[in-house]
């Protein structure tokens, strides 16, 4: 059977994966994920209408977020797990319908009779679900709506998936907002309209940017209230002697629980990929056995985990097909699932991970110490804002470059390394997300004590970067677009799409994006984005710097 998926940057030939996902997703899982998204729209069709009448069901709210996050690239590759989510979606949809109908009775209104995802019934087995997946696929919508409108629908859907990831992390740490959940339902329900216009969908895309901004704001509050504001912190990037566990992904709660459970057991804990910023949080770096960061960005993991002499924990999206050599000592948690890989449940009992680490050899020797500095969140940067503003006014800092986003395996990403190296010595680089691994171990020096490379954190810490930009614009009395600030973003998956939509919602213009443009953004849609927002693809570091700095 074939498939069609074009939600990530890596997608085959830049047009769509049709035999198997470049990420490793098989056609069965791809079809089931399409069904899960469709079924979740059915939940939202009722939940949105219930919310308008003042009724909500937290279970339906949280399920919607988890279902969306489960379909993000490199999260869930397990067809059985996705099938179980589809069955839950069907039950949630029925509960949401009852909620809506009861709210109508209370309000003295007649319930609407809804069709499409709201009336859909799942097949009983995987084969039947796969057939249903083909019937409601992107290809079928492209036949009905054309590539432009179907692509705009996907732009909105992918932004919602990315925002859902951040909302999920926030709710795990106890931060939720019923109004935010209601907005997710509103936009998902809007995506079921049979004949949308381009203007309507563009409006929903900007609404999704607003939703993501609020989700990132909620997560920022969740992280900082739980673990304190990040502070500039030197992080060791070379191993130390002893048994070891490496933690990848984004989930700080999983890392905290693992650190608690490994205390006093003679196990060193390392971060990997997007978990690197954890070292900046006072509530996490207080654990002395959180010894450093191992390896680089997610796409290097097969080689890096192969060589890692301990256990591996994958907490969120970023998992690749585990090699046989380490398949017995890699574990998943949260929404991550890979067939045949042991999953740690919601109790967060990491005993199996600890046992695997104790039975592995660990690092035999200390390697010579090398460090990098992280922890330049909004609080830390605001603390030295006066010095930064003075340096700009004195002409010592000419320009700010935000060079950040996702990393990936496809060629063309050396652009970001070359660009960072070519940025003039009187400019400061802000960076975030795993794209920074392209250059974060280079020495950029400082400008009057202000480091030229400021690592703001994870992809969700785009909220921090936005707050820094807003503070600078206020200090200089100009709009964000008038600041000496250029955004050069790398994208890979749907969280990057969500961040881009947030920047557009906030009115940020002239963003450069690469290494390639999304396959779901057709030339006609790109024309609209270029006209309204000045979005442009990256070219070469030399040409882009010349255009930016004149």
C-alpha positions in Angstrom: 0.0 0.0 0.0 1.1 3.6 -0.5 0.9 6.6 1.7 1.2 10.3 1.5 2.8 12.6 4.1 4.5 15.9 3.7 4.4 17.4 7.2 8.1 17.6 7.8 11.1 19.3 6.1 12.8 15.9 5.4 9.9 14.7 3.1 11.0 12.7 0.1 12.2 14.9 -2.8 10.5 17.9 -1.1 7.1 16.8 -2.4 5.8 14.0 0.0 6.6 10.5 1.2 4.6 8.0 -0.7 6.1 4.6 0.0 7.5 5.0 3.5 8.3 8.0 5.6 11.9 9.3 5.6 11.4 9.5 9.4 10.8 5.7 9.4 7.0 5.9 9.6 5.3 2.9 7.8 2.2 3.3 5.6 0.0 1.6 8.2 1.0 4.0 11.0 0.7 7.0 8.5 -2.9 6.0 7.6 -3.8 5.5 11.3 -2.4 8.9 12.2 -4.5 10.5 9.5 -7.5 8.7 11.0 -6.6 9.8 14.5 -6.5 13.5 13.4 -9.8 13.1 11.6 -11.4 11.5 14.6 -10.1 14.2 16.9 -11.7 16.8 14.7 -15.0 15.0 15.5 -14.3 15.5 19.3 -13.6 19.2 18.7 -16.8 19.7 16.6 -18.9 18.9 19.7 -16.5 20.3 22.3 -16.3 23.7 20.5 -20.1 24.0 20.5 -20.3 22.9 24.1 -17.7 25.4 25.1 -19.8 28.2 23.5 -22.6 27.2 25.9 -20.3 27.2 28.9 -19.7 23.4 29.1 -16.4 21.6 29.0 -14.9 18.2 29.7 -11.3 18.3 30.8 -10.7 14.7 29.6 -11.8 15.7 26.1 -9.5 18.8 26.3 -6.4 16.9 27.4 -7.1 14.0 25.0 -7.3 16.4 22.1 -3.9 17.8 22.9 -2.4 14.4 23.4 -3.9 13.1 20.1 -2.5 16.0 18.2 1.0 15.7 19.8 1.0 11.9 19.0 0.9 12.7 15.3 3.9 15.1 15.3 6.9 13.8 13.4 9.1 11.3 15.3 6.7 10.7 18.2 4.6 7.6 17.7 5.6 4.9 15.3 3.5 2.1 16.9 0.3 1.2 15.0 -1.2 -0.6 18.0 -0.7 2.5 20.1 -2.3 4.7 17.5 -5.2 2.3 17.1 -5.8 2.6 20.8 -5.9 6.4 20.6 -8.4 6.2 17.7 -10.7 4.0 19.9 -10.3 6.6 22.7 -11.1 9.4 20.2 -14.4 7.6 19.2 -15.4 7.3 22.9 -14.4 10.9 23.6 -16.4 12.1 20.6 -19.5 10.4 22.0 -18.9 11.9 25.4 -18.4 15.4 23.8 -21.7 14.9 21.9 -23.6 14.1 25.1 -21.9 17.1 26.8 -23.1 19.4 23.9 -26.6 18.0 23.8 -27.0 18.4 27.6 -25.7 22.0 27.4 -28.3 22.7 24.6 -31.1 21.4 26.9 -29.9 23.6 29.7 -29.7 26.6 27.4 -33.1 25.8 25.7 -31.5 25.4 22.3 -31.9 22.7 19.7 -28.7 20.7 19.1 -27.2 20.9 15.6 -27.1 17.7 13.6 -23.4 17.3 12.7 -21.8 15.2 9.9 -18.2 14.4 8.8 -15.8 13.6 11.6 -18.6 14.2 14.2 -20.7 11.3 12.8 -17.8 9.0 11.8 -17.5 5.5 13.1 -14.1 3.7 13.3 -13.6 0.3 11.7 -13.0 -2.6 14.1 -9.6 -3.7 12.9 -6.4 -2.1 11.6 -7.1 -3.1 8.0 -10.5 -1.4 8.1 -9.0 1.7 9.8 -6.3 1.9 7.1 -8.9 1.8 4.4 -10.7 4.7 6.2 -7.4 6.5 6.3 -7.1 6.4 2.6 -10.6 7.7 2.1 -10.0 10.8 4.2 -6.3 11.3 3.2 -4.7 14.6 2.2 -4.7 13.3 -1.4 -8.5 13.0 -1.3 -8.8 16.6 0.0 -6.4 17.8 -2.7 -8.7 16.3 -5.3 -11.7 18.2 -3.8 -10.2 21.5 -2.8 -7.0 21.8 -4.9 -3.4 21.9 -3.7 -3.6 25.5 -2.4 -6.6 25.1 0.0 -5.6 21.6 1.1 -2.0 23.0 1.8 -3.4 25.9 3.8 -5.5 23.4 5.8 -2.4 21.4 6.5 -0.5 24.6 7.5 -3.2 25.2 10.2 -3.3 21.6 11.3 0.5 21.4 11.6 0.6 24.6 13.6 -2.1 23.1 16.0 0.0 19.9 16.4 3.1 22.0 17.4 1.1 24.1 19.8 -0.4 21.0 21.3 3.1 19.7 22.2 3.6 22.9 24.3 0.2 22.8 25.9 0.8 19.1 26.8 4.1 19.9 28.5 2.4 22.7 30.4 -0.5 20.5 31.6 2.0 17.9 32.8 3.4 20.5 35.1 -0.1 21.5 36.2 -0.6 24.6 34.1 -3.8 24.7 32.0 -6.3 27.2 30.6 -9.8 26.2 29.6 -9.9 29.1 27.1 -6.8 27.8 25.4 -8.4 24.3 25.1 -11.5 25.9 23.7 -9.4 27.7 21.0 -7.9 24.3 19.9 -11.4 22.9 19.5 -12.6 26.0 17.6 -9.8 25.8 15.0 -10.0 22.0 14.7 -13.8 22.3 14.1 -13.2 25.1 11.5 -10.9 22.7 9.6 -14.0 20.4 8.9 -15.7 23.1 6.8 -16.3 21.6 3.3 -15.6 24.7 1.2 -13.2 27.0 3.0 -11.7 30.1 1.3 -8.0 31.0 1.3 -8.7 34.1 3.4 -10.6 32.1 6.0 -7.8 29.6 6.3 -5.1 32.3 6.5 -7.2 33.8 9.4 -7.2 30.4 11.1 -3.4 30.1 10.6 -2.9 33.4 12.4 -5.4 32.3 15.1 -3.2 29.2 15.5 -0.2 31.5 15.9 -2.1 33.2 18.8 -2.9 29.8 20.3 0.7 28.7 20.2 1.8 32.0 21.8 -0.5 31.4 24.7 0.6 27.7 24.9 4.3 28.8 25.0 3.4 31.5 27.6 1.7 28.8 29.8 4.7 26.5 29.4 7.1 29.2 30.3 5.2 29.8 33.5 5.0 26.1 34.2 8.8 25.6 33.7 9.9 28.6 35.7 7.5 28.1 38.5 8.6 24.4 38.8 12.3 24.9 38.3 13.1 28.6 38.6 14.3 30.9 35.8 17.3 29.6 33.8 20.6 31.2 34.6 23.8 31.2 32.5 25.4 27.9 33.2 28.5 26.1 31.9 27.7 22.6 30.7 30.2 19.9 30.3 30.0 18.3 26.8 32.6 15.5 27.4 31.8 12.3 29.4 32.9 11.5 32.9 33.8 8.0 34.3 30.9 5.9 35.5 27.6 4.3 34.7 25.3 6.5 32.7 21.8 7.4 31.4 21.2 9.8 28.6 17.8 11.7 28.4 16.6 13.1 25.1 13.5 15.0 24.0 11.9 17.9 25.9 10.1 16.8 29.0 11.6 18.4 32.1 9.2 16.5 34.5 10.5 13.1 33.2 14.1 14.3 33.7 13.4 15.6 37.2 11.7 12.3 38.3 14.7 10.3 36.8 17.1 12.5 38.7 15.3 11.9 41.9 15.2 8.1 41.4 18.9 7.9 40.4 20.2 9.9 43.4 22.8 8.0 45.3 22.8 5.0 42.8 26.2 5.8 41.2 24.7 6.8 37.9 25.5 9.9 36.0 22.7 11.5 34.0 23.4 13.3 30.6 21.1 15.4 28.5 20.8 15.0 24.7 19.3 17.1 21.9 16.6 19.5 23.1 17.1 18.5 26.8 20.4 20.5 26.9 18.6 23.7 28.3 17.6 21.7 31.4 21.1 22.6 32.8 20.1 26.2 33.1 17.2 25.6 35.5 18.1 25.9 39.3 15.7 23.2 40.2 17.4 20.7 37.9 21.0 21.7 38.0 21.0 21.2 41.8 21.3 17.5 41.1 25.0 16.8 41.2 24.7 13.7 39.1 23.3 15.7 36.2 26.9 15.8 34.8 26.6 17.2 31.3 25.3 16.9 27.7 26.1 14.0 25.4 26.1 14.2 21.6 24.3 16.7 19.4 20.9 17.0 17.7 18.3 14.3 17.3 19.3 13.1 13.8 22.7 11.9 15.1 21.2 9.6 17.7 21.6 6.3 16.0 25.4 6.7 15.9 25.5 8.4 19.3 23.3 6.0 21.2 25.2 3.1 19.6 28.3 4.4 21.2 26.7 5.4 24.5 27.7 2.8 27.2 24.4 3.1 29.2 20.6 3.5 29.1 18.7 5.9 26.9 15.3 7.6 27.7 13.3 9.2 25.0 10.8 11.6 26.5 9.1 13.3 23.5 9.4 13.6 19.8 12.8 13.0 18.2 13.1 9.2 18.3 14.6 7.4 15.3 14.5 3.7 14.5 16.7 2.2 17.3 19.6 0.0 16.1 19.7 -3.6 17.4 22.8 -2.8 19.4 20.9 -0.5 21.8 17.3 -1.5 21.3 17.4 -3.4 24.6 18.6 -0.4 26.6 16.4 2.4 25.0 13.1 3.3 26.7 10.2 5.6 25.8 7.9 7.7 28.0 5.0 10.0 27.6 3.4 9.9 24.1 6.5 8.4 22.4 6.2 4.8 21.2 8.2 2.5 19.0 7.3 -1.2 18.4 9.3 -3.5 20.6 10.8 -0.7 22.7 9.9 -0.8 26.4 7.6 2.0 27.5 7.6 3.7 30.9 4.0 4.5 31.9 2.4 7.5 33.6 3.7 6.5 37.0 7.2 7.5 35.9 8.7 4.4 37.5 12.2 4.4 35.9 13.4 1.2 37.5 13.9 -0.6 34.2 16.0 2.4 32.9 18.1 2.3 36.1 18.6 -1.4 35.9 19.7 -1.2 32.3 22.2 1.5 33.2 23.6 -0.5 36.1 24.1 -3.6 33.9 25.9 -1.6 31.2 29.6 -0.8 31.4 29.4 3.0 31.6 32.3 5.3 30.6 35.6 3.8 31.6 37.5 7.1 31.8 37.0 10.9 32.1 37.5 12.7 28.8 39.3 16.1 28.9 36.7 18.7 30.1 35.0 20.9 27.5 32.1 23.2 28.2 29.5 25.4 26.5 27.2 27.9 28.2 23.4 27.7 28.2 20.6 29.5 30.2 20.2 32.8 28.6 16.4 32.9 29.1 14.4 36.1 29.1 15.0 36.7 32.8 18.8 36.4 32.4 19.0 38.6 29.3 16.6 41.2 30.8 19.0 41.3 33.8 21.8 42.7 31.5 19.4 44.6 29.2 20.8 47.9 30.3 24.3 46.9 29.2 23.0 45.5 25.9 21.1 48.7 25.2 24.2 50.8 26.0 26.3 48.7 23.7 23.8 49.2 20.9 23.7 53.0 21.5 27.5 53.1 21.6 27.7 51.3 18.3 29.4 48.3 19.8 26.5 46.0 18.9 25.4 46.7 15.3 22.9 43.9 14.8 21.1 40.9 16.5 20.6 37.6 14.6 18.2 35.0 15.8 19.5 31.8 14.2 17.5 29.0 15.5 15.0 26.3 15.0 15.1 22.5 14.2 18.1 20.5 13.0 17.7 17.8 10.5 19.6 15.3 8.3 18.9 16.6 4.8 21.8 18.4 3.0 21.7 22.2 3.1 21.9 22.7 6.9 25.6 23.7 6.7 24.1 27.1 5.7 23.4 27.8 9.4 27.0 26.9 10.5 28.4 29.1 7.7 26.0 31.9 8.5 26.9 31.9 12.2 30.6 31.9 11.4 30.2 34.8 8.9 28.1 37.1 11.3 30.3 40.1 11.9 32.1 40.5 15.2 29.9 43.5 16.2 26.7 41.4 16.1 25.1 39.1 18.7 23.6 35.7 17.9 20.5 34.5 19.8 19.8 30.8 19.3 17.3 28.2 20.4 16.1 24.7 19.7 18.4 21.9 18.3 19.4 23.9 15.2 22.1 25.5 17.5 24.1 22.2 17.5 25.3 23.4 14.1 27.5 26.0 15.8 27.0 26.1 19.6 30.4 24.5 20.3 32.3 27.3 18.4 33.9 30.1 20.3 32.2 33.4 19.4 33.8 35.5 22.2 32.0 38.5 23.7 31.3 42.2 23.2 32.3 44.1 26.3 31.5 41.1 28.5 28.2 40.3 26.7 28.6 36.8 25.1 28.1 37.0 21.3 26.2 33.6 21.4 23.2 33.6 23.7 21.5 30.2 24.0 17.9 31.0 24.9 16.8 27.3 25.3 14.4 24.8 23.7 12.1 25.5 20.7 9.3 26.5 23.1 11.6 29.2 24.5 10.8 31.2 21.4 8.5 32.8 23.9 11.7 34.0 25.7 13.2 35.3 22.5 9.9 37.1 21.7 9.9 38.8 25.1 13.5 39.9 24.6 12.7 41.4 21.3 9.6 43.2 22.7 11.7 44.6 25.6 14.3 45.9 23.1 11.6 47.5 20.9 10.2 49.2 24.0 13.6 50.4 25.1 14.3 51.9 21.7 10.8 53.2 21.2 10.4 51.4 17.8 8.4 48.4 16.5 9.9 45.0 16.5 10.3 45.2 12.7 12.4 48.4 13.1 14.9 46.8 15.4 18.4 45.8 14.2 17.2 42.2 14.4 17.0 39.5 11.8 15.3 36.1 12.1 16.8 33.2 10.2 14.9 30.1 11.0 15.5 26.4 10.3 12.5 24.2 10.4 12.0 20.4 10.5 8.7 19.5 12.1 5.3 21.0 13.3 6.5 22.9 16.4 8.6 25.0 14.1 5.5 25.6 12.0 3.6 26.7 15.2 6.4 29.1 16.1 6.4 30.6 12.6 2.7 31.2 12.8 3.1 32.9 16.2 5.7 35.3 14.7 3.3 36.1 11.9 0.4 36.6 14.4 2.6 39.1 16.2 3.3 41.0 13.0 7.0 40.1 12.6 8.1 40.5 9.0 10.9 39.6 6.7 11.7 36.2 8.3 14.1 34.0 6.3 13.3 30.3 6.4 15.2 27.2 5.3 16.9 25.0 4.4 13.9 24.2 2.1 10.3 25.5 2.1 7.4 23.4 3.3 6.0 21.1 0.6 2.5 21.9 1.8 3.1 25.7 1.1 2.3 25.9 -2.6 3.8 28.7 -4.8 0.5 30.5 -4.7 0.4 30.4 -0.9 4.1 31.3 -0.6 3.2 34.4 -2.8 0.6 35.4 -0.2 3.0 34.9 2.7 5.7 36.9 0.9 3.4 39.7 0.0 1.8 40.0 3.5 4.7 39.1 5.7 7.9 39.3 3.7 8.7 35.6 4.3 11.6 34.5 2.0 13.7 31.4 1.6 17.3 31.5 2.7 19.8 31.8 -0.2 23.5 31.8 0.7 25.1 33.2 3.9 27.0 35.8 1.9 23.9 37.0 0.0 21.6 37.0 3.0 24.1 38.9 5.2 24.6 41.5 2.4 20.9 42.0 2.1 20.4 42.3 5.9 23.4 44.5 6.7 23.7 46.3 3.4 
